[in-house]
Amino acid sequence: MAIVRKRTRRVRRKGGKKNLYFNADTHAAIVRYQNEESVDKKSEIYVADILPAFNKLVENLIFIHGFAKINGSYEDLRNDCVSFLYETLHKFDPSRGTKAFSYFNVVAKNWLIIRSKQKMKSNRRHVCIDDLTCLSLADQTKIENHSVSPAQDYRIIIQESKENLSKMMVEIRKKLNSDNEIACMDAIITLFEKVDELDLLNKRAVFVYMRDLSNLNPKQLSIAMSSIRKHYRILAKNDDFDIFF
């Protein structure tokens, strides 16, 4: 007699909704951040509700696509990418119907791709100088010339140019009227005095430094810089502030 076995069907329990790291609450937090006028409140929203999602988003992209292998330091790469996402928060337009995750996922991935291509290009341009035998005679000559200290008169000219530029910035500050312009100028002076201590100095990095030092938003910085440029153009024509010799 044949035995017929009954197949038992597993019934999956319905669990709660999966708590994604970048979910509808994150989307809502970004919208609140954009609509908030208080700088302190915006900072609270970003740190509590947006930054953790940005960190996890970038972390996943780095490890899934292997960006860390090309760029070396994972933490530096992640922090730089998250900083870029922070700078693009104001560009996200929820009225278009796009989800915040989709938008910032594309932005972060494109940034990582561009950064990786730049790193690969830089690596191809640099060679190790520990073993000079692997270098051509022309490369050895360039390295030798580069290691020579600048001439004394050249160092004097550079120092005088810095002093004149510093004097010009102080003079520009005296001519400014609004608090935003003065705050912007103070940030410029601080950056100029500490330029040798900065690890990264490009246009985007300078903008971030300026924003942090002055506590001004991008629009306020742009308006203040326009006024400062006018005073600079006038003083640059003055022989007392000849920074170009």
Backbone hydrogen bonds in HBPLUS format (Angstrom, degrees):
<---DONOR---> <-ACCEPTOR-->    atom                        ^
c    i                          cat <-CA-CA->   ^        H-A-AA   ^      H-
h    n   atom  resd res      DA  || num        DHA   H-A  angle D-A-AA Bond
n    s   type  num  typ     dist DA aas  dist angle  dist       angle   num
A0026-THR N   A0023-ASN O   3.08 MM   3  5.29 122.4  2.43  99.4 113.2     1
A0027-HIS N   A0023-ASN O   3.09 MM   4  6.48 158.6  2.13 150.5 156.4     2
A0028-ALA N   A0024-ALA O   2.92 MM   4  6.17 159.4  1.96 146.9 152.1     3
A0029-ALA N   A0025-ASP O   2.88 MM   4  6.08 147.9  1.99 141.2 150.4     4
A0030-ILE N   A0026-THR O   2.98 MM   4  6.29 151.4  2.07 150.9 157.5     5
A0031-VAL N   A0027-HIS O   3.16 MM   4  6.51 153.7  2.23 146.2 153.2     6
A0032-ARG N   A0028-ALA O   2.91 MM   4  6.20 156.4  1.96 148.0 154.8     7
A0033-TYR N   A0029-ALA O   2.83 MM   4  6.04 152.7  1.91 144.5 152.5     8
A0034-GLN N   A0030-ILE O   3.02 MM   4  6.27 154.9  2.08 145.5 151.0     9
A0035-ASN N   A0031-VAL O   3.12 MM   4  6.36 148.8  2.22 145.2 153.3    10
A0036-GLU N   A0032-ARG O   2.95 MM   4  5.97 125.3  2.26 144.8 158.2    11
A0042-LYS N   A0038-SER O   2.96 MM   4  6.13 156.6  2.01 147.2 153.9    12
A0043-SER N   A0039-VAL O   3.01 MM   4  6.22 154.1  2.08 145.1 152.0    13
A0044-GLU N   A0040-ASP O   3.04 MM   4  6.36 150.5  2.13 143.3 151.1    14
A0045-ILE N   A0041-LYS O   2.98 MM   4  6.27 161.4  2.01 153.0 157.2    15
A0046-TYR N   A0042-LYS O   2.95 MM   4  6.14 163.5  1.97 150.9 155.6    16
A0047-VAL N   A0043-SER O   2.99 MM   4  6.12 174.7  1.99 153.1 154.6    17
A0048-ALA N   A0044-GLU O   3.01 MM   4  5.99 164.5  2.04 148.1 153.0    18
A0049-ASP N   A0045-ILE O   2.87 MM   4  5.53 160.1  1.91 144.4 151.1    19
A0050-ILE N   A0046-TYR O   3.07 MM   4  4.75 145.0  2.20 119.4 127.8    20
A0051-LEU N   A0046-TYR O   2.71 MM   5  5.71 168.2  1.72 168.6 164.6    21
A0053-ALA N   A0050-ILE O   3.09 MM   3  5.44 118.8  2.48 107.4 121.8    22
A0054-PHE N   A0050-ILE O   3.01 MM   4  6.30 158.2  2.06 156.1 163.2    23
A0055-ASN N   A0051-LEU O   2.89 MM   4  6.10 164.5  1.91 159.9 163.4    24
A0056-LYS N   A0052-PRO O   3.08 MM   4  6.27 162.8  2.11 145.7 149.8    25
A0057-LEU N   A0053-ALA O   2.87 MM   4  5.99 158.3  1.92 148.6 155.4    26
A0058-VAL N   A0054-PHE O   2.97 MM   4  6.13 173.1  1.98 156.7 157.6    27
A0059-GLU N   A0055-ASN O   2.92 MM   4  6.00 156.9  1.97 144.5 152.1    28
A0060-ASN N   A0056-LYS O   2.99 MM   4  6.11 162.8  2.02 149.1 152.5    29
A0061-LEU N   A0057-LEU O   3.14 MM   4  6.41 161.8  2.17 148.4 153.3    30
A0062-ILE N   A0058-VAL O   2.93 MM   4  6.12 159.9  1.97 154.5 159.6    31
A0063-PHE N   A0059-GLU O   3.16 MM   4  6.39 164.7  2.19 152.6 155.5    32
A0064-ILE N   A0060-ASN O   2.84 MM   4  5.82 160.1  1.88 153.1 159.6    33
A0065-HIS N   A0061-LEU O   3.14 MM   4  5.93 163.9  2.17 141.0 145.4    34
A0066-GLY N   A0062-ILE O   2.98 MM   4  5.64 111.7  2.46 127.2 141.3    35
A0067-PHE N   A0062-ILE O   2.93 MM   5  4.87 133.5  2.15 136.2 145.7    36
A0069-LYS N   A0066-GLY O   3.33 MM   3  5.76 143.2  2.48 107.6 115.7    37
A0070-ILE N   A0067-PHE O   3.21 MM   3  5.58 136.5  2.41 105.4 115.7    38
A0071-ASN N   A0067-PHE O   3.17 MM   4  6.39 164.4  2.20 155.3 159.8    39
A0072-GLY N   A0068-ALA O   2.99 MM   4  5.53 135.9  2.19 141.5 145.7    40
A0077-LEU N   A0073-SER O   3.23 MM   4  6.27 159.5  2.27 139.6 145.6    41
A0078-ARG N   A0074-TYR O   2.86 MM   4  6.07 163.7  1.89 156.3 161.0    42
A0079-ASN N   A0075-GLU O   2.88 MM   4  6.01 167.6  1.90 152.0 155.7    43
A0080-ASP N   A0076-ASP O   2.96 MM   4  6.07 160.4  1.99 148.5 153.7    44
A0081-CYS N   A0077-LEU O   3.04 MM   4  6.19 158.3  2.09 146.7 152.8    45
A0082-VAL N   A0078-ARG O   2.87 MM   4  6.08 163.6  1.90 155.3 160.0    46
A0083-SER N   A0079-ASN O   2.93 MM   4  6.07 153.5  2.00 143.7 151.1    47
A0084-PHE N   A0080-ASP O   3.06 MM   4  6.32 147.6  2.17 139.8 148.2    48
A0085-LEU N   A0081-CYS O   2.97 MM   4  6.35 152.6  2.05 148.6 156.1    49
A0086-TYR N   A0082-VAL O   2.93 MM   4  6.23 153.1  2.00 147.9 155.3    50
A0087-GLU N   A0083-SER O   3.09 MM   4  6.39 148.5  2.19 142.4 150.3    51
A0088-THR N   A0084-PHE O   3.16 MM   4  6.46 126.7  2.45 138.0 151.8    52
A0088-THR N   A0085-LEU O   3.06 MM   3  5.09 137.9  2.24  96.7 109.0    53
A0089-LEU N   A0086-TYR O   3.32 MM   3  5.36 167.3  2.34 104.9 108.0    54
A0091-LYS N   A0088-THR O   2.97 MM   3  5.31 148.9  2.07 110.3 119.9    55
A0092-PHE N   A0089-LEU O   3.42 MM   3  5.85 153.9  2.50 108.5 114.6    56
A0096-ARG N   A0093-ASP O   3.29 MM   3  6.05 169.4  2.30 119.9 123.0    57
A0097-GLY N   A0094-PRO O   3.15 MM   3  5.69 166.8  2.17 116.3 120.0    58
A0103-TYR N   A0099-LYS O   3.12 MM   4  6.41 164.1  2.15 156.2 160.5    59
A0104-PHE N   A0100-ALA O   2.97 MM   4  6.11 177.3  1.97 161.7 161.2    60
A0105-ASN N   A0101-PHE O   2.85 MM   4  5.74 144.1  1.98 145.5 155.5    61
A0106-VAL N   A0102-SER O   3.22 MM   4  6.31 156.6  2.28 141.0 145.7    62
A0107-VAL N   A0103-TYR O   3.03 MM   4  6.32 162.7  2.06 148.7 154.0    63
A0108-ALA N   A0104-PHE O   2.91 MM   4  5.87 166.7  1.93 141.1 145.1    64
A0109-LYS N   A0105-ASN O   3.03 MM   4  6.08 160.8  2.07 141.2 147.1    65
A0110-ASN N   A0106-VAL O   2.93 MM   4  6.05 165.5  1.95 153.1 156.9    66
A0111-TRP N   A0107-VAL O   3.01 MM   4  6.19 156.3  2.07 146.3 153.2    67
A0112-LEU N   A0108-ALA O   2.95 MM   4  6.19 160.1  1.99 151.3 156.3    68
A0113-ILE N   A0109-LYS O   2.95 MM   4  6.17 152.8  2.02 148.1 155.6    69
A0114-ILE N   A0110-ASN O   2.97 MM   4  6.19 166.3  1.99 151.8 154.8    70
A0115-ARG N   A0111-TRP O   2.87 MM   4  6.04 164.0  1.90 151.2 156.4    71
A0116-SER N   A0112-LEU O   2.92 MM   4  6.01 153.1  2.00 141.6 148.7    72
A0117-LYS N   A0113-ILE O   2.98 MM   4  6.24 156.6  2.03 149.5 155.6    73
A0118-GLN N   A0114-ILE O   2.97 MM   4  6.24 156.7  2.03 150.7 157.1    74
A0119-LYS N   A0115-ARG O   2.94 MM   4  6.18 150.9  2.03 143.3 151.5    75
A0120-MET N   A0116-SER O   2.91 MM   4  6.15 161.0  1.95 151.1 155.6    76
A0121-LYS N   A0117-LYS O   2.97 MM   4  6.12 155.8  2.03 144.6 151.4    77
A0122-SER N   A0118-GLN O   2.90 MM   4  6.10 152.9  1.97 143.1 150.7    78
A0123-ASN N   A0119-LYS O   2.88 MM   4  6.12 155.3  1.94 148.9 155.8    79
A0124-ARG N   A0120-MET O   3.11 MM   4  6.34 148.5  2.21 142.6 150.0    80
A0125-ARG N   A0121-LYS O   3.27 MM   4  6.50 134.2  2.49 136.2 147.6    81
A0125-ARG N   A0122-SER O   3.07 MM   3  5.13 131.3  2.32  96.3 109.7    82
A0134-CYS N   A0131-ASP O   3.27 MM   3  6.03 163.5  2.30 117.6 121.6    83
A0135-LEU N   A0132-LEU O   3.11 MM   3  5.33 163.1  2.14 109.0 113.9    84
A0140-GLN N   A0136-SER O   2.99 MM   4  6.30 159.5  2.04 152.4 158.2    85
A0141-THR N   A0137-LEU O   2.99 MM   4  6.20 153.5  2.06 144.9 151.8    86
A0142-LYS N   A0138-ALA O   3.03 MM   4  6.32 154.8  2.10 145.8 152.3    87
A0143-ILE N   A0139-ASP O   3.00 MM   4  6.26 160.0  2.04 151.8 156.7    88
A0144-GLU N   A0140-GLN O   2.97 MM   4  6.16 157.8  2.02 146.3 152.5    89
A0145-ASN N   A0141-THR O   2.92 MM   4  6.13 161.8  1.95 150.8 155.5    90
A0146-HIS N   A0142-LYS O   2.90 MM   4  6.03 149.6  1.99 144.0 152.8    91
A0147-SER N   A0143-ILE O   3.17 MM   4  6.36 138.3  2.35 141.4 150.7    92
A0148-VAL N   A0145-ASN O   3.24 MM   3  5.45 160.1  2.28 105.0 111.0    93
A0155-ARG N   A0151-ALA O   3.12 MM   4  6.49 156.3  2.18 152.0 158.0    94
A0156-ILE N   A0152-GLN O   3.04 MM   4  6.34 151.3  2.13 147.8 156.0    95
A0157-ILE N   A0153-ASP O   3.05 MM   4  6.28 156.3  2.10 143.9 149.5    96
A0158-ILE N   A0154-TYR O   3.02 MM   4  6.29 161.5  2.06 151.6 156.3    97
A0159-GLN N   A0155-ARG O   2.97 MM   4  6.14 160.5  2.01 146.0 151.4    98
A0160-GLU N   A0156-ILE O   2.94 MM   4  6.16 158.3  1.99 150.2 155.9    99
A0161-SER N   A0157-ILE O   2.94 MM   4  6.13 151.8  2.02 146.5 154.5   100
A0162-LYS N   A0158-ILE O   3.01 MM   4  6.29 154.9  2.07 148.7 154.9   101
A0163-GLU N   A0159-GLN O   3.01 MM   4  6.27 156.5  2.07 146.3 152.7   102
A0164-ASN N   A0160-GLU O   2.94 MM   4  6.14 160.0  1.98 148.7 153.7   103
A0165-LEU N   A0161-SER O   2.92 MM   4  6.07 156.4  1.97 146.2 153.1   104
A0166-SER N   A0162-LYS O   2.86 MM   4  6.03 154.8  1.93 147.1 154.2   105
A0167-LYS N   A0163-GLU O   2.93 MM   4  6.15 155.2  1.99 144.8 151.6   106
A0168-MET N   A0164-ASN O   2.89 MM   4  6.12 148.3  1.99 142.6 151.6   107
A0169-MET N   A0165-LEU O   3.02 MM   4  6.28 155.8  2.08 147.3 152.7   108
A0170-VAL N   A0166-SER O   3.17 MM   4  6.45 155.1  2.24 146.7 152.6   109
A0171-GLU N   A0167-LYS O   3.08 MM   4  6.30 153.5  2.16 142.9 150.2   110
A0172-ILE N   A0168-MET O   2.85 MM   4  6.16 153.6  1.92 151.8 159.3   111
A0173-ARG N   A0169-MET O   3.02 MM   4  6.22 156.3  2.08 144.2 150.2   112
A0174-LYS N   A0170-VAL O   3.27 MM   4  6.59 144.5  2.41 140.5 148.7   113
A0175-LYS N   A0172-ILE O   2.96 MM   3  5.27 138.3  2.14 105.6 117.5   114
A0176-LEU N   A0173-ARG O   3.27 MM   3  5.37 158.6  2.32 103.5 109.9   115
A0182-ILE N   A0178-SER O   3.13 MM   4  6.41 158.9  2.18 147.6 153.3   116
A0183-ALA N   A0179-ASP O   2.86 MM   4  6.04 158.0  1.91 148.7 155.1   117
A0184-CYS N   A0180-ASN O   2.93 MM   4  6.08 154.5  2.00 144.4 151.3   118
A0185-MET N   A0181-GLU O   2.92 MM   4  6.14 157.3  1.98 145.7 151.9   119
A0186-ASP N   A0182-ILE O   2.86 MM   4  6.06 155.3  1.92 148.5 155.3   120
A0187-ALA N   A0183-ALA O   3.09 MM   4  6.29 148.8  2.19 139.3 147.3   121
A0188-ILE N   A0184-CYS O   3.02 MM   4  6.37 149.9  2.11 144.6 152.9   122
A0189-ILE N   A0185-MET O   2.95 MM   4  6.23 161.5  1.98 153.0 157.2   123
A0190-THR N   A0186-ASP O   2.96 MM   4  6.17 159.0  2.01 146.0 151.8   124
A0191-LEU N   A0187-ALA O   2.96 MM   4  6.17 161.6  2.00 148.8 153.4   125
A0192-PHE N   A0188-ILE O   2.95 MM   4  6.15 156.8  2.00 148.5 155.2   126
A0193-GLU N   A0189-ILE O   2.99 MM   4  6.20 154.3  2.05 148.9 155.3   127
A0194-LYS N   A0190-THR O   3.07 MM   4  6.25 139.4  2.24 143.0 153.7   128
A0197-GLU N   A0194-LYS O   2.95 MM   3  5.39 152.1  2.03 113.7 122.6   129
A0198-LEU N   A0195-VAL O   3.43 MM   3  5.54 158.8  2.48 102.4 108.2   130
A0206-VAL N   A0202-ASN O   2.88 MM   4  6.05 164.8  1.90 162.1 165.8   131
A0207-PHE N   A0203-LYS O   3.11 MM   4  6.28 154.4  2.18 141.4 148.3   132
A0208-VAL N   A0204-ARG O   3.05 MM   4  6.34 155.1  2.11 146.4 152.7   133
A0209-TYR N   A0205-ALA O   2.90 MM   4  6.19 162.6  1.93 153.3 158.1   134
A0210-MET N   A0206-VAL O   2.83 MM   4  6.01 162.0  1.86 150.7 156.0   135
A0211-ARG N   A0207-PHE O   2.92 MM   4  6.12 157.5  1.97 147.6 153.5   136
A0212-ASP N   A0208-VAL O   3.00 MM   4  6.20 159.1  2.04 150.8 155.9   137
A0213-LEU N   A0209-TYR O   2.92 MM   4  6.09 160.6  1.96 153.9 159.3   138
A0214-SER N   A0210-MET O   2.96 MM   4  5.95 158.1  2.01 148.5 154.2   139
A0215-ASN N   A0211-ARG O   2.92 MM   4  5.51 137.2  2.11 135.9 145.2   140
A0221-LEU N   A0217-ASN O   2.93 MM   4  6.18 160.2  1.97 161.4 168.0   141
A0222-SER N   A0218-PRO O   2.98 MM   4  6.15 155.7  2.04 145.4 151.6   142
A0223-ILE N   A0219-LYS O   3.09 MM   4  6.36 160.5  2.13 151.2 155.5   143
A0224-ALA N   A0220-GLN O   2.99 MM   4  6.15 163.9  2.02 149.5 154.3   144
A0225-MET N   A0221-LEU O   2.87 MM   4  5.99 158.3  1.92 149.5 155.6   145
A0226-SER N   A0222-SER O   3.12 MM   4  6.30 146.1  2.24 140.5 148.7   146
A0227-SER N   A0223-ILE O   3.36 MM   4  6.71 153.5  2.44 145.6 150.9   147
A0228-ILE N   A0224-ALA O   3.04 MM   4  6.34 158.0  2.09 148.8 155.4   148
A0229-ARG N   A0225-MET O   2.89 MM   4  6.04 153.3  1.97 148.9 155.2   149
A0230-LYS N   A0226-SER O   3.38 MM   4  6.62 149.3  2.48 138.8 145.3   150
A0231-HIS N   A0227-SER O   3.40 MM   4  6.80 158.9  2.45 148.4 152.4   151
A0232-TYR N   A0228-ILE O   2.94 MM   4  6.18 151.8  2.02 147.2 156.1   152
A0233-ARG N   A0229-ARG O   2.90 MM   4  6.14 161.2  1.94 154.3 157.2   153
A0234-ILE N   A0230-LYS O   3.30 MM   4  6.54 154.0  2.37 143.2 149.5   154
A0235-LEU N   A0231-HIS O   3.03 MM   4  6.25 169.0  2.04 153.2 155.8   155
A0236-ALA N   A0232-TYR O   2.79 MM   4  5.84 149.0  1.89 152.5 161.3   156
A0237-LYS N   A0234-ILE O   3.36 MM   3  5.77 149.9  2.45 105.6 113.1   157
A0238-ASN N   A0235-LEU O   2.92 MM   3  5.15 156.2  1.98 108.9 116.9   158
A0241-PHE N   A0238-ASN O   3.01 MM   3  5.63 158.2  2.06 117.4 123.9   159
